[in-house]
């Protein structure tokens, strides 16, 4: 069963990226709620913000790719 899941992920790099971003964001949100020293807490919040910004930019790229794909499909 595990091989079929890994094979599926290998076929869809956008899915791999989205799941990776989601996992990183969830882990950072968990750490952001922990009792950390100021320096560690700041680092976690900075990393969380960076992942959230990356997710926004990734979504823009996906939208652009969808528009390009749709345009190519209409030309065919």
Secondary structure as GFF3:
##gff-version 3
##sequence-region A 1 76
A	DSSP	alpha_helix	2	11	.	.	.	ID=ss1
A	DSSP	alpha_helix	13	32	.	.	.	ID=ss2
A	DSSP	alpha_helix	38	75	.	.	.	ID=ss3
###
